[in-house]
Amino acid sequence: MKWTDVNDIAIELVDAHPDVDPLSVRFTDLRDWVMALPEFDDDPEHCGEKILEAIQMAWLDECD
């Protein structure tokens, strides 16, 4: 997965952190959690606030 695979990342985050409210996660933690996903393979430098926000919103949608 790459940073732009926001929906795939969101699905993986739901599985990895089922009891976490996505809106309560700081972006620094979110970035670390994404990079820790087994299927994730992208340059940490390619991540920015807009990407993290998109991941957070996709994760929130997956929780609903």
PyMOL Python script that loads the backbone (N, CA, C, O; Angstrom):
from pymol import cmd

cmd.read_pdbstr("""\
ATOM      1  N   MET A   1       0.833  -1.179   0.000  1.00  0.00           N
ATOM      2  CA  MET A   1       0.000   0.000   0.000  1.00  0.00           C
ATOM      3  C   MET A   1       0.881   1.248   0.000  1.00  0.00           C
ATOM      4  O   MET A   1       1.986   1.255   0.543  1.00  0.00           O
ATOM      5  N   LYS A   2       0.371   2.269  -0.608  1.00  0.00           N
ATOM      6  CA  LYS A   2       1.021   3.575  -0.648  1.00  0.00           C
ATOM      7  C   LYS A   2       0.148   4.580   0.107  1.00  0.00           C
ATOM      8  O   LYS A   2      -0.999   4.284   0.439  1.00  0.00           O
ATOM      9  N   TRP A   3       0.691   5.755   0.373  1.00  0.00           N
ATOM     10  CA  TRP A   3      -0.060   6.788   1.087  1.00  0.00           C
ATOM     11  C   TRP A   3      -1.374   7.129   0.400  1.00  0.00           C
ATOM     12  O   TRP A   3      -2.346   7.488   1.064  1.00  0.00           O
ATOM     13  N   THR A   4      -1.411   7.019  -0.919  1.00  0.00           N
ATOM     14  CA  THR A   4      -2.615   7.388  -1.666  1.00  0.00           C
ATOM     15  C   THR A   4      -3.710   6.322  -1.603  1.00  0.00           C
ATOM     16  O   THR A   4      -4.829   6.568  -2.054  1.00  0.00           O
ATOM     17  N   ASP A   5      -3.412   5.162  -1.061  1.00  0.00           N
ATOM     18  CA  ASP A   5      -4.410   4.092  -0.930  1.00  0.00           C
ATOM     19  C   ASP A   5      -5.216   4.279   0.353  1.00  0.00           C
ATOM     20  O   ASP A   5      -5.256   3.396   1.210  1.00  0.00           O
ATOM     21  N   VAL A   6      -5.853   5.434   0.469  1.00  0.00           N
ATOM     22  CA  VAL A   6      -6.495   5.812   1.734  1.00  0.00           C
ATOM     23  C   VAL A   6      -7.589   4.832   2.159  1.00  0.00           C
ATOM     24  O   VAL A   6      -7.717   4.543   3.349  1.00  0.00           O
ATOM     25  N   ASN A   7      -8.370   4.321   1.227  1.00  0.00           N
ATOM     26  CA  ASN A   7      -9.442   3.402   1.611  1.00  0.00           C
ATOM     27  C   ASN A   7      -8.893   2.063   2.094  1.00  0.00           C
ATOM     28  O   ASN A   7      -9.397   1.502   3.067  1.00  0.00           O
ATOM     29  N   ASP A   8      -7.877   1.554   1.430  1.00  0.00           N
ATOM     30  CA  ASP A   8      -7.250   0.302   1.871  1.00  0.00           C
ATOM     31  C   ASP A   8      -6.601   0.480   3.239  1.00  0.00           C
ATOM     32  O   ASP A   8      -6.692  -0.400   4.095  1.00  0.00           O
ATOM     33  N   ILE A   9      -5.955   1.605   3.437  1.00  0.00           N
ATOM     34  CA  ILE A   9      -5.341   1.901   4.732  1.00  0.00           C
ATOM     35  C   ILE A   9      -6.412   1.978   5.815  1.00  0.00           C
ATOM     36  O   ILE A   9      -6.230   1.449   6.912  1.00  0.00           O
ATOM     37  N   ALA A  10      -7.520   2.629   5.511  1.00  0.00           N
ATOM     38  CA  ALA A  10      -8.610   2.755   6.487  1.00  0.00           C
ATOM     39  C   ALA A  10      -9.142   1.390   6.907  1.00  0.00           C
ATOM     40  O   ALA A  10      -9.396   1.160   8.089  1.00  0.00           O
ATOM     41  N   ILE A  11      -9.310   0.495   5.960  1.00  0.00           N
ATOM     42  CA  ILE A  11      -9.788  -0.859   6.272  1.00  0.00           C
ATOM     43  C   ILE A  11      -8.799  -1.570   7.190  1.00  0.00           C
ATOM     44  O   ILE A  11      -9.199  -2.226   8.151  1.00  0.00           O
ATOM     45  N   GLU A  12      -7.526  -1.439   6.895  1.00  0.00           N
ATOM     46  CA  GLU A  12      -6.503  -2.062   7.734  1.00  0.00           C
ATOM     47  C   GLU A  12      -6.475  -1.456   9.137  1.00  0.00           C
ATOM     48  O   GLU A  12      -6.254  -2.170  10.115  1.00  0.00           O
ATOM     49  N   LEU A  13      -6.697  -0.154   9.240  1.00  0.00           N
ATOM     50  CA  LEU A  13      -6.707   0.493  10.546  1.00  0.00           C
ATOM     51  C   LEU A  13      -7.903   0.050  11.385  1.00  0.00           C
ATOM     52  O   LEU A  13      -7.787  -0.088  12.603  1.00  0.00           O
ATOM     53  N   VAL A  14      -9.039  -0.170  10.752  1.00  0.00           N
ATOM     54  CA  VAL A  14     -10.212  -0.684  11.475  1.00  0.00           C
ATOM     55  C   VAL A  14      -9.879  -2.041  12.084  1.00  0.00           C
ATOM     56  O   VAL A  14     -10.217  -2.312  13.236  1.00  0.00           O
ATOM     57  N   ASP A  15      -9.215  -2.891  11.303  1.00  0.00           N
ATOM     58  CA  ASP A  15      -8.843  -4.218  11.795  1.00  0.00           C
ATOM     59  C   ASP A  15      -7.776  -4.145  12.891  1.00  0.00           C
ATOM     60  O   ASP A  15      -7.837  -4.882  13.875  1.00  0.00           O
ATOM     61  N   ALA A  16      -6.803  -3.254  12.712  1.00  0.00           N
ATOM     62  CA  ALA A  16      -5.690  -3.159  13.654  1.00  0.00           C
ATOM     63  C   ALA A  16      -6.060  -2.445  14.957  1.00  0.00           C
ATOM     64  O   ALA A  16      -5.502  -2.737  16.015  1.00  0.00           O
ATOM     65  N   HIS A  17      -7.003  -1.510  14.868  1.00  0.00           N
ATOM     66  CA  HIS A  17      -7.382  -0.696  16.039  1.00  0.00           C
ATOM     67  C   HIS A  17      -8.913  -0.593  16.121  1.00  0.00           C
ATOM     68  O   HIS A  17      -9.473   0.490  15.953  1.00  0.00           O
ATOM     69  N   PRO A  18      -9.584  -1.722  16.379  1.00  0.00           N
ATOM     70  CA  PRO A  18     -11.056  -1.739  16.310  1.00  0.00           C
ATOM     71  C   PRO A  18     -11.768  -0.871  17.336  1.00  0.00           C
ATOM     72  O   PRO A  18     -12.898  -0.446  17.096  1.00  0.00           O
ATOM     73  N   ASP A  19     -11.145  -0.601  18.459  1.00  0.00           N
ATOM     74  CA  ASP A  19     -11.821   0.149  19.531  1.00  0.00           C
ATOM     75  C   ASP A  19     -11.400   1.613  19.603  1.00  0.00           C
ATOM     76  O   ASP A  19     -11.684   2.298  20.586  1.00  0.00           O
ATOM     77  N   VAL A  20     -10.723   2.090  18.561  1.00  0.00           N
ATOM     78  CA  VAL A  20     -10.215   3.461  18.573  1.00  0.00           C
ATOM     79  C   VAL A  20     -11.125   4.365  17.755  1.00  0.00           C
ATOM     80  O   VAL A  20     -11.528   4.020  16.644  1.00  0.00           O
ATOM     81  N   ASP A  21     -11.443   5.528  18.319  1.00  0.00           N
ATOM     82  CA  ASP A  21     -12.175   6.556  17.590  1.00  0.00           C
ATOM     83  C   ASP A  21     -11.170   7.297  16.708  1.00  0.00           C
ATOM     84  O   ASP A  21     -10.253   7.936  17.224  1.00  0.00           O
ATOM     85  N   PRO A  22     -11.332   7.220  15.378  1.00  0.00           N
ATOM     86  CA  PRO A  22     -10.371   7.856  14.474  1.00  0.00           C
ATOM     87  C   PRO A  22     -10.163   9.345  14.749  1.00  0.00           C
ATOM     88  O   PRO A  22      -9.075   9.871  14.517  1.00  0.00           O
ATOM     89  N   LEU A  23     -11.190  10.020  15.239  1.00  0.00           N
ATOM     90  CA  LEU A  23     -11.073  11.454  15.501  1.00  0.00           C
ATOM     91  C   LEU A  23     -10.237  11.765  16.741  1.00  0.00           C
ATOM     92  O   LEU A  23      -9.845  12.912  16.955  1.00  0.00           O
ATOM     93  N   SER A  24      -9.966  10.747  17.555  1.00  0.00           N
ATOM     94  CA  SER A  24      -9.178  10.961  18.769  1.00  0.00           C
ATOM     95  C   SER A  24      -7.683  10.722  18.543  1.00  0.00           C
ATOM     96  O   SER A  24      -6.878  10.928  19.450  1.00  0.00           O
ATOM     97  N   VAL A  25      -7.316  10.291  17.347  1.00  0.00           N
ATOM     98  CA  VAL A  25      -5.921   9.946  17.070  1.00  0.00           C
ATOM     99  C   VAL A  25      -5.171  11.168  16.541  1.00  0.00           C
ATOM    100  O   VAL A  25      -5.609  11.819  15.593  1.00  0.00           O
ATOM    101  N   ARG A  26      -4.041  11.463  17.166  1.00  0.00           N
ATOM    102  CA  ARG A  26      -3.189  12.556  16.680  1.00  0.00           C
ATOM    103  C   ARG A  26      -2.557  12.128  15.357  1.00  0.00           C
ATOM    104  O   ARG A  26      -2.315  10.942  15.132  1.00  0.00           O
ATOM    105  N   PHE A  27      -2.293  13.090  14.494  1.00  0.00           N
ATOM    106  CA  PHE A  27      -1.713  12.783  13.193  1.00  0.00           C
ATOM    107  C   PHE A  27      -0.346  12.119  13.314  1.00  0.00           C
ATOM    108  O   PHE A  27       0.010  11.287  12.480  1.00  0.00           O
ATOM    109  N   THR A  28       0.422  12.472  14.337  1.00  0.00           N
ATOM    110  CA  THR A  28       1.729  11.833  14.511  1.00  0.00           C
ATOM    111  C   THR A  28       1.565  10.343  14.800  1.00  0.00           C
ATOM    112  O   THR A  28       2.326   9.517  14.295  1.00  0.00           O
ATOM    113  N   ASP A  29       0.568  10.008  15.614  1.00  0.00           N
ATOM    114  CA  ASP A  29       0.295   8.593  15.895  1.00  0.00           C
ATOM    115  C   ASP A  29      -0.279   7.897  14.669  1.00  0.00           C
ATOM    116  O   ASP A  29       0.096   6.767  14.356  1.00  0.00           O
ATOM    117  N   LEU A  30      -1.180   8.568  13.985  1.00  0.00           N
ATOM    118  CA  LEU A  30      -1.779   7.991  12.782  1.00  0.00           C
ATOM    119  C   LEU A  30      -0.694   7.650  11.757  1.00  0.00           C
ATOM    120  O   LEU A  30      -0.706   6.571  11.165  1.00  0.00           O
ATOM    121  N   ARG A  31       0.218   8.557  11.559  1.00  0.00           N
ATOM    122  CA  ARG A  31       1.323   8.329  10.616  1.00  0.00           C
ATOM    123  C   ARG A  31       2.121   7.089  11.026  1.00  0.00           C
ATOM    124  O   ARG A  31       2.452   6.256  10.182  1.00  0.00           O
ATOM    125  N   ASP A  32       2.428   6.968  12.314  1.00  0.00           N
ATOM    126  CA  ASP A  32       3.169   5.807  12.805  1.00  0.00           C
ATOM    127  C   ASP A  32       2.378   4.520  12.626  1.00  0.00           C
ATOM    128  O   ASP A  32       2.939   3.495  12.237  1.00  0.00           O
ATOM    129  N   TRP A  33       1.084   4.565  12.905  1.00  0.00           N
ATOM    130  CA  TRP A  33       0.244   3.371  12.771  1.00  0.00           C
ATOM    131  C   TRP A  33       0.155   2.916  11.322  1.00  0.00           C
ATOM    132  O   TRP A  33       0.192   1.719  11.037  1.00  0.00           O
ATOM    133  N   VAL A  34       0.036   3.873  10.408  1.00  0.00           N
ATOM    134  CA  VAL A  34      -0.025   3.525   8.980  1.00  0.00           C
ATOM    135  C   VAL A  34       1.293   2.871   8.552  1.00  0.00           C
ATOM    136  O   VAL A  34       1.295   1.846   7.872  1.00  0.00           O
ATOM    137  N   MET A  35       2.389   3.467   8.952  1.00  0.00           N
ATOM    138  CA  MET A  35       3.688   2.918   8.554  1.00  0.00           C
ATOM    139  C   MET A  35       3.941   1.543   9.172  1.00  0.00           C
ATOM    140  O   MET A  35       4.753   0.779   8.652  1.00  0.00           O
ATOM    141  N   ALA A  36       3.264   1.217  10.268  1.00  0.00           N
ATOM    142  CA  ALA A  36       3.422  -0.077  10.922  1.00  0.00           C
ATOM    143  C   ALA A  36       2.559  -1.176  10.297  1.00  0.00           C
ATOM    144  O   ALA A  36       2.732  -2.352  10.618  1.00  0.00           O
ATOM    145  N   LEU A  37       1.633  -0.807   9.411  1.00  0.00           N
ATOM    146  CA  LEU A  37       0.783  -1.814   8.772  1.00  0.00           C
ATOM    147  C   LEU A  37       1.646  -2.748   7.924  1.00  0.00           C
ATOM    148  O   LEU A  37       2.540  -2.291   7.212  1.00  0.00           O
ATOM    149  N   PRO A  38       1.383  -4.058   7.997  1.00  0.00           N
ATOM    150  CA  PRO A  38       2.229  -5.030   7.284  1.00  0.00           C
ATOM    151  C   PRO A  38       2.295  -4.815   5.773  1.00  0.00           C
ATOM    152  O   PRO A  38       3.340  -5.044   5.163  1.00  0.00           O
ATOM    153  N   GLU A  39       1.211  -4.387   5.173  1.00  0.00           N
ATOM    154  CA  GLU A  39       1.169  -4.229   3.714  1.00  0.00           C
ATOM    155  C   GLU A  39       1.657  -2.860   3.243  1.00  0.00           C
ATOM    156  O   GLU A  39       1.754  -2.613   2.041  1.00  0.00           O
ATOM    157  N   PHE A  40       1.963  -1.974   4.187  1.00  0.00           N
ATOM    158  CA  PHE A  40       2.346  -0.613   3.815  1.00  0.00           C
ATOM    159  C   PHE A  40       3.803  -0.561   3.386  1.00  0.00           C
ATOM    160  O   PHE A  40       4.688  -1.083   4.064  1.00  0.00           O
ATOM    161  N   ASP A  41       4.031   0.081   2.242  1.00  0.00           N
ATOM    162  CA  ASP A  41       5.397   0.195   1.719  1.00  0.00           C
ATOM    163  C   ASP A  41       5.518   1.477   0.897  1.00  0.00           C
ATOM    164  O   ASP A  41       5.397   1.459  -0.328  1.00  0.00           O
ATOM    165  N   ASP A  42       5.757   2.585   1.593  1.00  0.00           N
ATOM    166  CA  ASP A  42       5.918   3.860   0.898  1.00  0.00           C
ATOM    167  C   ASP A  42       6.879   4.728   1.693  1.00  0.00           C
ATOM    168  O   ASP A  42       7.159   4.458   2.861  1.00  0.00           O
ATOM    169  N   ASP A  43       7.366   5.745   1.065  1.00  0.00           N
ATOM    170  CA  ASP A  43       8.325   6.662   1.664  1.00  0.00           C
ATOM    171  C   ASP A  43       7.616   7.543   2.692  1.00  0.00           C
ATOM    172  O   ASP A  43       6.630   8.200   2.355  1.00  0.00           O
ATOM    173  N   PRO A  44       8.096   7.572   3.942  1.00  0.00           N
ATOM    174  CA  PRO A  44       7.474   8.430   4.960  1.00  0.00           C
ATOM    175  C   PRO A  44       7.450   9.901   4.563  1.00  0.00           C
ATOM    176  O   PRO A  44       6.592  10.653   5.025  1.00  0.00           O
ATOM    177  N   GLU A  45       8.372  10.314   3.720  1.00  0.00           N
ATOM    178  CA  GLU A  45       8.442  11.708   3.294  1.00  0.00           C
ATOM    179  C   GLU A  45       7.301  12.097   2.340  1.00  0.00           C
ATOM    180  O   GLU A  45       7.072  13.283   2.099  1.00  0.00           O
ATOM    181  N   HIS A  46       6.602  11.122   1.812  1.00  0.00           N
ATOM    182  CA  HIS A  46       5.492  11.404   0.891  1.00  0.00           C
ATOM    183  C   HIS A  46       4.180  11.655   1.622  1.00  0.00           C
ATOM    184  O   HIS A  46       3.130  11.795   0.994  1.00  0.00           O
ATOM    185  N   CYS A  47       4.240  11.710   2.927  1.00  0.00           N
ATOM    186  CA  CYS A  47       3.035  11.894   3.736  1.00  0.00           C
ATOM    187  C   CYS A  47       2.936  13.344   4.195  1.00  0.00           C
ATOM    188  O   CYS A  47       3.924  13.951   4.607  1.00  0.00           O
ATOM    189  N   GLY A  48       1.723  13.884   4.115  1.00  0.00           N
ATOM    190  CA  GLY A  48       1.466  15.230   4.602  1.00  0.00           C
ATOM    191  C   GLY A  48       0.145  15.272   5.344  1.00  0.00           C
ATOM    192  O   GLY A  48      -0.557  14.267   5.454  1.00  0.00           O
ATOM    193  N   GLU A  49      -0.176  16.436   5.846  1.00  0.00           N
ATOM    194  CA  GLU A  49      -1.395  16.597   6.636  1.00  0.00           C
ATOM    195  C   GLU A  49      -2.652  16.272   5.837  1.00  0.00           C
ATOM    196  O   GLU A  49      -3.593  15.688   6.376  1.00  0.00           O
ATOM    197  N   LYS A  50      -2.678  16.642   4.562  1.00  0.00           N
ATOM    198  CA  LYS A  50      -3.866  16.362   3.738  1.00  0.00           C
ATOM    199  C   LYS A  50      -4.085  14.866   3.573  1.00  0.00           C
ATOM    200  O   LYS A  50      -5.222  14.396   3.617  1.00  0.00           O
ATOM    201  N   ILE A  51      -3.013  14.123   3.384  1.00  0.00           N
ATOM    202  CA  ILE A  51      -3.134  12.666   3.243  1.00  0.00           C
ATOM    203  C   ILE A  51      -3.614  12.055   4.555  1.00  0.00           C
ATOM    204  O   ILE A  51      -4.500  11.200   4.556  1.00  0.00           O
ATOM    205  N   LEU A  52      -3.037  12.488   5.661  1.00  0.00           N
ATOM    206  CA  LEU A  52      -3.454  11.953   6.961  1.00  0.00           C
ATOM    207  C   LEU A  52      -4.911  12.278   7.250  1.00  0.00           C
ATOM    208  O   LEU A  52      -5.632  11.452   7.811  1.00  0.00           O
ATOM    209  N   GLU A  53      -5.347  13.468   6.873  1.00  0.00           N
ATOM    210  CA  GLU A  53      -6.751  13.835   7.067  1.00  0.00           C
ATOM    211  C   GLU A  53      -7.660  12.953   6.208  1.00  0.00           C
ATOM    212  O   GLU A  53      -8.721  12.526   6.663  1.00  0.00           O
ATOM    213  N   ALA A  54      -7.251  12.684   4.979  1.00  0.00           N
ATOM    214  CA  ALA A  54      -8.040  11.812   4.098  1.00  0.00           C
ATOM    215  C   ALA A  54      -8.116  10.396   4.665  1.00  0.00           C
ATOM    216  O   ALA A  54      -9.167   9.757   4.606  1.00  0.00           O
ATOM    217  N   ILE A  55      -7.008   9.909   5.211  1.00  0.00           N
ATOM    218  CA  ILE A  55      -7.000   8.582   5.838  1.00  0.00           C
ATOM    219  C   ILE A  55      -7.923   8.570   7.048  1.00  0.00           C
ATOM    220  O   ILE A  55      -8.688   7.626   7.243  1.00  0.00           O
ATOM    221  N   GLN A  56      -7.849   9.614   7.854  1.00  0.00           N
ATOM    222  CA  GLN A  56      -8.696   9.703   9.040  1.00  0.00           C
ATOM    223  C   GLN A  56     -10.179   9.703   8.668  1.00  0.00           C
ATOM    224  O   GLN A  56     -10.978   9.028   9.316  1.00  0.00           O
ATOM    225  N   MET A  57     -10.546  10.443   7.648  1.00  0.00           N
ATOM    226  CA  MET A  57     -11.957  10.498   7.227  1.00  0.00           C
ATOM    227  C   MET A  57     -12.407   9.156   6.633  1.00  0.00           C
ATOM    228  O   MET A  57     -13.536   8.724   6.864  1.00  0.00           O
ATOM    229  N   ALA A  58     -11.538   8.508   5.879  1.00  0.00           N
ATOM    230  CA  ALA A  58     -11.876   7.185   5.328  1.00  0.00           C
ATOM    231  C   ALA A  58     -12.026   6.170   6.456  1.00  0.00           C
ATOM    232  O   ALA A  58     -12.914   5.318   6.419  1.00  0.00           O
ATOM    233  N   TRP A  59     -11.166   6.262   7.445  1.00  0.00           N
ATOM    234  CA  TRP A  59     -11.239   5.381   8.609  1.00  0.00           C
ATOM    235  C   TRP A  59     -12.550   5.610   9.360  1.00  0.00           C
ATOM    236  O   TRP A  59     -13.204   4.656   9.781  1.00  0.00           O
ATOM    237  N   LEU A  60     -12.923   6.855   9.521  1.00  0.00           N
ATOM    238  CA  LEU A  60     -14.185   7.185  10.180  1.00  0.00           C
ATOM    239  C   LEU A  60     -15.367   6.595   9.407  1.00  0.00           C
ATOM    240  O   LEU A  60     -16.287   6.042  10.008  1.00  0.00           O
ATOM    241  N   ASP A  61     -15.343   6.711   8.080  1.00  0.00           N
ATOM    242  CA  ASP A  61     -16.400   6.129   7.246  1.00  0.00           C
ATOM    243  C   ASP A  61     -16.469   4.616   7.402  1.00  0.00           C
ATOM    244  O   ASP A  61     -17.560   4.046   7.435  1.00  0.00           O
ATOM    245  N   GLU A  62     -15.313   3.957   7.497  1.00  0.00           N
ATOM    246  CA  GLU A  62     -15.284   2.510   7.668  1.00  0.00           C
ATOM    247  C   GLU A  62     -15.868   2.081   8.999  1.00  0.00           C
ATOM    248  O   GLU A  62     -16.420   0.987   9.114  1.00  0.00           O
ATOM    249  N   CYS A  63     -15.750   2.936  10.005  1.00  0.00           N
ATOM    250  CA  CYS A  63     -16.278   2.603  11.340  1.00  0.00           C
ATOM    251  C   CYS A  63     -17.804   2.669  11.380  1.00  0.00           C
ATOM    252  O   CYS A  63     -18.430   1.996  12.198  1.00  0.00           O
ATOM    253  N   ASP A  64     -18.395   3.458  10.519  1.00  0.00           N
ATOM    254  CA  ASP A  64     -19.857   3.646  10.518  1.00  0.00           C
ATOM    255  C   ASP A  64     -20.594   2.493   9.873  1.00  0.00           C
ATOM    256  O   ASP A  64     -21.823   2.509   9.799  1.00  0.00           O
TER     257      ASP A  64
END
""", "prot")
cmd.dss("prot")
cmd.show_as("cartoon", "prot")
cmd.util.cbc("prot")
cmd.orient("prot")
